[in-house]
Amino acid sequence: MGALRDLLDRCLEYALQRKTFGKPIGSHQLIADKLVEMRVAIEANHALTMHAAALIDADDAGATDVASMAKLSATRDYVSATRE
């Protein structure tokens, strides 16, 4: 998740600096949508990670499964975001 947050920060900075047709590329709908999708992925992965942590704290037997899902989801979302 940290790598995904870093990627979003870098993309936001670039989207505000780079200009086309006299305005930042971040103001174009396609770019803005990609940035929003990254933010949604961060929030969803954060929630899944916090859920896994709560299960671990509660000594729940399913904690390992949820932690594995959180890791897989965050990795997939990061790779997807870097491709965009």
Biopython code that builds the backbone (N, CA, C, O; Angstrom):
import numpy as np
from Bio.PDB.StructureBuilder import StructureBuilder

atoms = [
    (1, "MET", "N", (0.812, -1.184, 0.000)),
    (1, "MET", "CA", (0.000, 0.000, 0.000)),
    (1, "MET", "C", (0.857, 1.250, 0.000)),
    (1, "MET", "O", (0.487, 2.260, -0.597)),
    (2, "GLY", "N", (1.987, 1.188, 0.659)),
    (2, "GLY", "CA", (2.871, 2.347, 0.680)),
    (2, "GLY", "C", (3.379, 2.696, -0.710)),
    (2, "GLY", "O", (3.474, 3.868, -1.072)),
    (3, "ALA", "N", (3.700, 1.676, -1.478)),
    (3, "ALA", "CA", (4.162, 1.916, -2.854)),
    (3, "ALA", "C", (3.041, 2.514, -3.696)),
    (3, "ALA", "O", (3.289, 3.380, -4.535)),
    (4, "LEU", "N", (1.819, 2.060, -3.479)),
    (4, "LEU", "CA", (0.681, 2.592, -4.227)),
    (4, "LEU", "C", (0.419, 4.044, -3.839)),
    (4, "LEU", "O", (0.105, 4.869, -4.697)),
    (5, "ARG", "N", (0.546, 4.358, -2.563)),
    (5, "ARG", "CA", (0.388, 5.757, -2.117)),
    (5, "ARG", "C", (1.471, 6.644, -2.736)),
    (5, "ARG", "O", (1.189, 7.755, -3.185)),
    (6, "ASP", "N", (2.705, 6.147, -2.756)),
    (6, "ASP", "CA", (3.802, 6.901, -3.352)),
    (6, "ASP", "C", (3.542, 7.132, -4.839)),
    (6, "ASP", "O", (3.764, 8.229, -5.351)),
    (7, "LEU", "N", (3.079, 6.108, -5.517)),
    (7, "LEU", "CA", (2.767, 6.237, -6.938)),
    (7, "LEU", "C", (1.681, 7.285, -7.159)),
    (7, "LEU", "O", (1.801, 8.117, -8.058)),
    (8, "LEU", "N", (0.639, 7.256, -6.360)),
    (8, "LEU", "CA", (-0.425, 8.249, -6.492)),
    (8, "LEU", "C", (0.119, 9.653, -6.259)),
    (8, "LEU", "O", (-0.211, 10.572, -7.009)),
    (9, "ASP", "N", (0.937, 9.834, -5.242)),
    (9, "ASP", "CA", (1.520, 11.156, -4.963)),
    (9, "ASP", "C", (2.332, 11.658, -6.151)),
    (9, "ASP", "O", (2.229, 12.826, -6.527)),
    (10, "ARG", "N", (3.130, 10.790, -6.737)),
    (10, "ARG", "CA", (3.942, 11.176, -7.889)),
    (10, "ARG", "C", (3.069, 11.503, -9.098)),
    (10, "ARG", "O", (3.332, 12.458, -9.828)),
    (11, "CYS", "N", (2.040, 10.706, -9.295)),
    (11, "CYS", "CA", (1.136, 10.946, -10.426)),
    (11, "CYS", "C", (0.362, 12.250, -10.254)),
    (11, "CYS", "O", (0.170, 12.995, -11.215)),
    (12, "LEU", "N", (-0.080, 12.520, -9.028)),
    (12, "LEU", "CA", (-0.784, 13.775, -8.773)),
    (12, "LEU", "C", (0.111, 14.978, -9.041)),
    (12, "LEU", "O", (-0.309, 15.957, -9.657)),
    (13, "GLU", "N", (1.346, 14.889, -8.569)),
    (13, "GLU", "CA", (2.299, 15.989, -8.794)),
    (13, "GLU", "C", (2.511, 16.221, -10.283)),
    (13, "GLU", "O", (2.497, 17.359, -10.753)),
    (14, "TYR", "N", (2.705, 15.145, -11.013)),
    (14, "TYR", "CA", (2.917, 15.254, -12.465)),
    (14, "TYR", "C", (1.666, 15.781, -13.159)),
    (14, "TYR", "O", (1.757, 16.610, -14.064)),
    (15, "ALA", "N", (0.504, 15.304, -12.738)),
    (15, "ALA", "CA", (-0.747, 15.729, -13.370)),
    (15, "ALA", "C", (-1.019, 17.212, -13.159)),
    (15, "ALA", "O", (-1.706, 17.839, -13.965)),
    (16, "LEU", "N", (-0.490, 17.769, -12.092)),
    (16, "LEU", "CA", (-0.660, 19.206, -11.857)),
    (16, "LEU", "C", (0.386, 20.039, -12.596)),
    (16, "LEU", "O", (0.121, 21.189, -12.949)),
    (17, "GLN", "N", (1.558, 19.480, -12.831)),
    (17, "GLN", "CA", (2.635, 20.216, -13.492)),
    (17, "GLN", "C", (2.537, 20.172, -15.006)),
    (17, "GLN", "O", (2.722, 21.194, -15.667)),
    (18, "ARG", "N", (2.251, 19.009, -15.564)),
    (18, "ARG", "CA", (2.216, 18.816, -17.018)),
    (18, "ARG", "C", (0.966, 19.452, -17.587)),
    (18, "ARG", "O", (-0.132, 19.248, -17.071)),
    (19, "LYS", "N", (1.130, 20.223, -18.649)),
    (19, "LYS", "CA", (-0.002, 20.925, -19.242)),
    (19, "LYS", "C", (-0.191, 20.540, -20.702)),
    (19, "LYS", "O", (0.770, 20.352, -21.449)),
    (20, "THR", "N", (-1.452, 20.429, -21.084)),
    (20, "THR", "CA", (-1.823, 20.271, -22.491)),
    (20, "THR", "C", (-3.002, 21.204, -22.746)),
    (20, "THR", "O", (-3.875, 21.370, -21.895)),
    (21, "PHE", "N", (-3.011, 21.789, -23.893)),
    (21, "PHE", "CA", (-4.078, 22.724, -24.268)),
    (21, "PHE", "C", (-4.268, 23.810, -23.224)),
    (21, "PHE", "O", (-5.383, 24.279, -22.994)),
    (22, "GLY", "N", (-3.158, 24.208, -22.587)),
    (22, "GLY", "CA", (-3.177, 25.311, -21.635)),
    (22, "GLY", "C", (-3.684, 24.981, -20.240)),
    (22, "GLY", "O", (-3.857, 25.888, -19.426)),
    (23, "LYS", "N", (-3.925, 23.714, -19.943)),
    (23, "LYS", "CA", (-4.378, 23.365, -18.595)),
    (23, "LYS", "C", (-3.695, 22.083, -18.137)),
    (23, "LYS", "O", (-3.256, 21.286, -18.966)),
    (24, "PRO", "N", (-3.601, 21.874, -16.813)),
    (24, "PRO", "CA", (-2.945, 20.669, -16.289)),
    (24, "PRO", "C", (-3.648, 19.407, -16.791)),
    (24, "PRO", "O", (-4.871, 19.377, -16.930)),
    (25, "ILE", "N", (-2.860, 18.373, -17.057)),
    (25, "ILE", "CA", (-3.464, 17.143, -17.576)),
    (25, "ILE", "C", (-4.399, 16.505, -16.551)),
    (25, "ILE", "O", (-5.288, 15.736, -16.917)),
    (26, "GLY", "N", (-4.206, 16.817, -15.283)),
    (26, "GLY", "CA", (-5.080, 16.288, -14.245)),
    (26, "GLY", "C", (-6.508, 16.789, -14.354)),
    (26, "GLY", "O", (-7.417, 16.198, -13.771)),
    (27, "SER", "N", (-6.716, 17.866, -15.088)),
    (27, "SER", "CA", (-8.073, 18.386, -15.257)),
    (27, "SER", "C", (-8.817, 17.690, -16.399)),
    (27, "SER", "O", (-10.013, 17.909, -16.588)),
    (28, "HIS", "N", (-8.112, 16.858, -17.151)),
    (28, "HIS", "CA", (-8.766, 16.081, -18.206)),
    (28, "HIS", "C", (-9.456, 14.878, -17.571)),
    (28, "HIS", "O", (-8.907, 14.248, -16.667)),
    (29, "GLN", "N", (-10.642, 14.566, -18.038)),
    (29, "GLN", "CA", (-11.458, 13.527, -17.416)),
    (29, "GLN", "C", (-10.758, 12.168, -17.369)),
    (29, "GLN", "O", (-10.830, 11.476, -16.353)),
    (30, "LEU", "N", (-10.097, 11.785, -18.430)),
    (30, "LEU", "CA", (-9.454, 10.469, -18.471)),
    (30, "LEU", "C", (-8.366, 10.349, -17.399)),
    (30, "LEU", "O", (-8.284, 9.336, -16.704)),
    (31, "ILE", "N", (-7.541, 11.374, -17.270)),
    (31, "ILE", "CA", (-6.463, 11.356, -16.269)),
    (31, "ILE", "C", (-7.053, 11.420, -14.867)),
    (31, "ILE", "O", (-6.619, 10.692, -13.974)),
    (32, "ALA", "N", (-8.034, 12.283, -14.673)),
    (32, "ALA", "CA", (-8.666, 12.400, -13.357)),
    (32, "ALA", "C", (-9.280, 11.068, -12.932)),
    (32, "ALA", "O", (-9.207, 10.693, -11.762)),
    (33, "ASP", "N", (-9.884, 10.354, -13.882)),
    (33, "ASP", "CA", (-10.478, 9.056, -13.573)),
    (33, "ASP", "C", (-9.418, 8.058, -13.118)),
    (33, "ASP", "O", (-9.638, 7.307, -12.168)),
    (34, "LYS", "N", (-8.282, 8.049, -13.783)),
    (34, "LYS", "CA", (-7.196, 7.138, -13.400)),
    (34, "LYS", "C", (-6.702, 7.443, -11.983)),
    (34, "LYS", "O", (-6.418, 6.528, -11.210)),
    (35, "LEU", "N", (-6.602, 8.720, -11.651)),
    (35, "LEU", "CA", (-6.162, 9.117, -10.312)),
    (35, "LEU", "C", (-7.189, 8.716, -9.259)),
    (35, "LEU", "O", (-6.825, 8.275, -8.168)),
    (36, "VAL", "N", (-8.450, 8.866, -9.577)),
    (36, "VAL", "CA", (-9.508, 8.476, -8.647)),
    (36, "VAL", "C", (-9.498, 6.959, -8.439)),
    (36, "VAL", "O", (-9.674, 6.483, -7.317)),
    (37, "GLU", "N", (-9.292, 6.209, -9.514)),
    (37, "GLU", "CA", (-9.230, 4.749, -9.389)),
    (37, "GLU", "C", (-8.090, 4.328, -8.472)),
    (37, "GLU", "O", (-8.235, 3.377, -7.704)),
    (38, "MET", "N", (-6.951, 5.026, -8.542)),
    (38, "MET", "CA", (-5.834, 4.730, -7.645)),
    (38, "MET", "C", (-6.229, 5.004, -6.201)),
    (38, "MET", "O", (-5.924, 4.218, -5.304)),
    (39, "ARG", "N", (-6.905, 6.118, -5.985)),
    (39, "ARG", "CA", (-7.328, 6.480, -4.624)),
    (39, "ARG", "C", (-8.311, 5.461, -4.067)),
    (39, "ARG", "O", (-8.219, 5.081, -2.900)),
    (40, "VAL", "N", (-9.248, 5.020, -4.891)),
    (40, "VAL", "CA", (-10.211, 4.009, -4.464)),
    (40, "VAL", "C", (-9.481, 2.715, -4.095)),
    (40, "VAL", "O", (-9.808, 2.078, -3.094)),
    (41, "ALA", "N", (-8.500, 2.332, -4.899)),
    (41, "ALA", "CA", (-7.727, 1.121, -4.612)),
    (41, "ALA", "C", (-6.997, 1.242, -3.278)),
    (41, "ALA", "O", (-6.947, 0.287, -2.504)),
    (42, "ILE", "N", (-6.438, 2.405, -3.014)),
    (42, "ILE", "CA", (-5.737, 2.623, -1.743)),
    (42, "ILE", "C", (-6.706, 2.461, -0.575)),
    (42, "ILE", "O", (-6.404, 1.765, 0.394)),
    (43, "GLU", "N", (-7.860, 3.098, -0.666)),
    (43, "GLU", "CA", (-8.832, 3.036, 0.426)),
    (43, "GLU", "C", (-9.353, 1.612, 0.639)),
    (43, "GLU", "O", (-9.492, 1.165, 1.777)),
    (44, "ALA", "N", (-9.639, 0.907, -0.450)),
    (44, "ALA", "CA", (-10.136, -0.466, -0.341)),
    (44, "ALA", "C", (-9.082, -1.380, 0.270)),
    (44, "ALA", "O", (-9.395, -2.206, 1.128)),
    (45, "ASN", "N", (-7.841, -1.235, -0.166)),
    (45, "ASN", "CA", (-6.770, -2.065, 0.382)),
    (45, "ASN", "C", (-6.476, -1.722, 1.829)),
    (45, "ASN", "O", (-6.136, -2.601, 2.621)),
    (46, "HIS", "N", (-6.604, -0.463, 2.178)),
    (46, "HIS", "CA", (-6.418, -0.064, 3.578)),
    (46, "HIS", "C", (-7.473, -0.736, 4.458)),
    (46, "HIS", "O", (-7.155, -1.258, 5.526)),
    (47, "ALA", "N", (-8.722, -0.719, 4.008)),
    (47, "ALA", "CA", (-9.802, -1.335, 4.775)),
    (47, "ALA", "C", (-9.575, -2.842, 4.924)),
    (47, "ALA", "O", (-9.780, -3.397, 6.004)),
    (48, "LEU", "N", (-9.158, -3.492, 3.856)),
    (48, "LEU", "CA", (-8.913, -4.935, 3.913)),
    (48, "LEU", "C", (-7.740, -5.252, 4.847)),
    (48, "LEU", "O", (-7.778, -6.234, 5.589)),
    (49, "THR", "N", (-6.719, -4.430, 4.805)),
    (49, "THR", "CA", (-5.566, -4.620, 5.688)),
    (49, "THR", "C", (-5.949, -4.421, 7.156)),
    (49, "THR", "O", (-5.527, -5.184, 8.025)),
    (50, "MET", "N", (-6.744, -3.402, 7.418)),
    (50, "MET", "CA", (-7.188, -3.161, 8.800)),
    (50, "MET", "C", (-8.077, -4.305, 9.292)),
    (50, "MET", "O", (-8.022, -4.679, 10.463)),
    (51, "HIS", "N", (-8.888, -4.853, 8.403)),
    (51, "HIS", "CA", (-9.723, -6.006, 8.762)),
    (51, "HIS", "C", (-8.838, -7.201, 9.114)),
    (51, "HIS", "O", (-9.077, -7.891, 10.104)),
    (52, "ALA", "N", (-7.821, -7.434, 8.297)),
    (52, "ALA", "CA", (-6.890, -8.532, 8.579)),
    (52, "ALA", "C", (-6.194, -8.321, 9.915)),
    (52, "ALA", "O", (-6.032, -9.265, 10.689)),
    (53, "ALA", "N", (-5.785, -7.098, 10.186)),
    (53, "ALA", "CA", (-5.109, -6.800, 11.454)),
    (53, "ALA", "C", (-6.040, -7.048, 12.642)),
    (53, "ALA", "O", (-5.614, -7.570, 13.672)),
    (54, "ALA", "N", (-7.302, -6.673, 12.495)),
    (54, "ALA", "CA", (-8.263, -6.901, 13.584)),
    (54, "ALA", "C", (-8.460, -8.391, 13.829)),
    (54, "ALA", "O", (-8.569, -8.828, 14.975)),
    (55, "LEU", "N", (-8.506, -9.169, 12.750)),
    (55, "LEU", "CA", (-8.648, -10.613, 12.913)),
    (55, "LEU", "C", (-7.422, -11.222, 13.585)),
    (55, "LEU", "O", (-7.540, -12.129, 14.408)),
    (56, "ILE", "N", (-6.250, -10.718, 13.229)),
    (56, "ILE", "CA", (-5.017, -11.204, 13.862)),
    (56, "ILE", "C", (-5.039, -10.877, 15.351)),
    (56, "ILE", "O", (-4.709, -11.723, 16.182)),
    (57, "ASP", "N", (-5.427, -9.647, 15.687)),
    (57, "ASP", "CA", (-5.501, -9.243, 17.095)),
    (57, "ASP", "C", (-6.498, -10.096, 17.878)),
    (57, "ASP", "O", (-6.319, -10.339, 19.072)),
    (58, "ALA", "N", (-7.549, -10.547, 17.192)),
    (58, "ALA", "CA", (-8.579, -11.346, 17.853)),
    (58, "ALA", "C", (-8.261, -12.844, 17.825)),
    (58, "ALA", "O", (-9.071, -13.665, 18.256)),
    (59, "ASP", "N", (-7.089, -13.188, 17.319)),
    (59, "ASP", "CA", (-6.691, -14.602, 17.188)),
    (59, "ASP", "C", (-7.705, -15.416, 16.386)),
    (59, "ASP", "O", (-7.958, -16.581, 16.692)),
    (60, "ASP", "N", (-8.272, -14.806, 15.375)),
    (60, "ASP", "CA", (-9.246, -15.477, 14.512)),
    (60, "ASP", "C", (-8.515, -16.442, 13.585)),
    (60, "ASP", "O", (-7.445, -16.128, 13.065)),
    (61, "ALA", "N", (-9.099, -17.611, 13.387)),
    (61, "ALA", "CA", (-8.466, -18.632, 12.542)),
    (61, "ALA", "C", (-8.390, -18.216, 11.080)),
    (61, "ALA", "O", (-7.532, -18.712, 10.350)),
    (62, "GLY", "N", (-9.258, -17.325, 10.636)),
    (62, "GLY", "CA", (-9.259, -16.895, 9.241)),
    (62, "GLY", "C", (-8.351, -15.712, 8.961)),
    (62, "GLY", "O", (-8.333, -15.199, 7.842)),
    (63, "ALA", "N", (-7.608, -15.278, 9.945)),
    (63, "ALA", "CA", (-6.767, -14.088, 9.793)),
    (63, "ALA", "C", (-5.717, -14.252, 8.698)),
    (63, "ALA", "O", (-5.461, -13.320, 7.937)),
    (64, "THR", "N", (-5.121, -15.415, 8.620)),
    (64, "THR", "CA", (-4.080, -15.652, 7.613)),
    (64, "THR", "C", (-4.643, -15.539, 6.206)),
    (64, "THR", "O", (-4.008, -14.973, 5.317)),
    (65, "ASP", "N", (-5.838, -16.082, 6.012)),
    (65, "ASP", "CA", (-6.473, -15.994, 4.692)),
    (65, "ASP", "C", (-6.747, -14.550, 4.298)),
    (65, "ASP", "O", (-6.470, -14.146, 3.168)),
    (66, "VAL", "N", (-7.286, -13.780, 5.220)),
    (66, "VAL", "CA", (-7.614, -12.382, 4.934)),
    (66, "VAL", "C", (-6.336, -11.573, 4.709)),
    (66, "VAL", "O", (-6.301, -10.706, 3.836)),
    (67, "ALA", "N", (-5.298, -11.845, 5.480)),
    (67, "ALA", "CA", (-4.014, -11.151, 5.284)),
    (67, "ALA", "C", (-3.437, -11.476, 3.911)),
    (67, "ALA", "O", (-2.873, -10.604, 3.251)),
    (68, "SER", "N", (-3.573, -12.708, 3.488)),
    (68, "SER", "CA", (-3.100, -13.095, 2.151)),
    (68, "SER", "C", (-3.899, -12.398, 1.066)),
    (68, "SER", "O", (-3.339, -11.976, 0.054)),
    (69, "MET", "N", (-5.199, -12.276, 1.269)),
    (69, "MET", "CA", (-6.038, -11.558, 0.302)),
    (69, "MET", "C", (-5.641, -10.086, 0.226)),
    (69, "MET", "O", (-5.600, -9.499, -0.856)),
    (70, "ALA", "N", (-5.352, -9.505, 1.368)),
    (70, "ALA", "CA", (-4.954, -8.099, 1.401)),
    (70, "ALA", "C", (-3.645, -7.898, 0.636)),
    (70, "ALA", "O", (-3.504, -6.940, -0.124)),
    (71, "LYS", "N", (-2.709, -8.791, 0.837)),
    (71, "LYS", "CA", (-1.418, -8.710, 0.145)),
    (71, "LYS", "C", (-1.603, -8.872, -1.361)),
    (71, "LYS", "O", (-1.024, -8.116, -2.141)),
    (72, "LEU", "N", (-2.397, -9.842, -1.768)),
    (72, "LEU", "CA", (-2.643, -10.071, -3.188)),
    (72, "LEU", "C", (-3.351, -8.881, -3.825)),
    (72, "LEU", "O", (-2.976, -8.439, -4.910)),
    (73, "SER", "N", (-4.354, -8.374, -3.164)),
    (73, "SER", "CA", (-5.117, -7.246, -3.700)),
    (73, "SER", "C", (-4.243, -6.004, -3.857)),
    (73, "SER", "O", (-4.285, -5.334, -4.889)),
    (74, "ALA", "N", (-3.453, -5.702, -2.831)),
    (74, "ALA", "CA", (-2.584, -4.522, -2.894)),
    (74, "ALA", "C", (-1.552, -4.659, -4.007)),
    (74, "ALA", "O", (-1.262, -3.688, -4.707)),
    (75, "THR", "N", (-1.004, -5.843, -4.173)),
    (75, "THR", "CA", (-0.013, -6.073, -5.220)),
    (75, "THR", "C", (-0.640, -5.930, -6.596)),
    (75, "THR", "O", (-0.071, -5.274, -7.469)),
    (76, "ARG", "N", (-1.793, -6.528, -6.802)),
    (76, "ARG", "CA", (-2.478, -6.423, -8.098)),
    (76, "ARG", "C", (-2.833, -4.978, -8.421)),
    (76, "ARG", "O", (-2.649, -4.526, -9.551)),
    (77, "ASP", "N", (-3.339, -4.257, -7.432)),
    (77, "ASP", "CA", (-3.714, -2.864, -7.671)),
    (77, "ASP", "C", (-2.499, -1.998, -7.973)),
    (77, "ASP", "O", (-2.571, -1.089, -8.799)),
    (78, "TYR", "N", (-1.397, -2.275, -7.315)),
    (78, "TYR", "CA", (-0.170, -1.520, -7.588)),
    (78, "TYR", "C", (0.300, -1.758, -9.025)),
    (78, "TYR", "O", (0.608, -0.808, -9.745)),
    (79, "VAL", "N", (0.353, -3.017, -9.435)),
    (79, "VAL", "CA", (0.786, -3.341, -10.787)),
    (79, "VAL", "C", (-0.146, -2.703, -11.814)),
    (79, "VAL", "O", (0.311, -2.153, -12.816)),
    (80, "SER", "N", (-1.441, -2.777, -11.565)),
    (80, "SER", "CA", (-2.416, -2.182, -12.471)),
    (80, "SER", "C", (-2.215, -0.663, -12.574)),
    (80, "SER", "O", (-2.252, -0.095, -13.666)),
    (81, "ALA", "N", (-2.003, -0.019, -11.426)),
    (81, "ALA", "CA", (-1.806, 1.427, -11.430)),
    (81, "ALA", "C", (-0.544, 1.845, -12.158)),
    (81, "ALA", "O", (-0.531, 2.861, -12.853)),
    (82, "THR", "N", (0.526, 1.058, -12.001)),
    (82, "THR", "CA", (1.775, 1.419, -12.687)),
    (82, "THR", "C", (1.610, 1.269, -14.195)),
    (82, "THR", "O", (2.251, 1.995, -14.955)),
    (83, "ARG", "N", (0.774, 0.352, -14.639)),
    (83, "ARG", "CA", (0.520, 0.203, -16.070)),
    (83, "ARG", "C", (-0.254, 1.377, -16.630)),
    (83, "ARG", "O", (-0.070, 1.757, -17.786)),
    (84, "GLU", "N", (-1.115, 1.949, -15.814)),
    (84, "GLU", "CA", (-1.900, 3.090, -16.259)),
    (84, "GLU", "C", (-1.040, 4.331, -16.357)),
    (84, "GLU", "O", (-1.534, 5.399, -16.719)),
]
sb = StructureBuilder()
sb.init_structure("model")
sb.init_model(0)
sb.init_chain("A")
sb.init_seg("    ")
for serial, (resi, resn, name, xyz) in enumerate(atoms, 1):
    if name == "N":
        sb.init_residue(resn, " ", resi, " ")
    sb.init_atom(name, np.array(xyz, "f"), 0.0, 1.0, " ", f" {name:<3s}", serial, name[0])
structure = sb.get_structure()
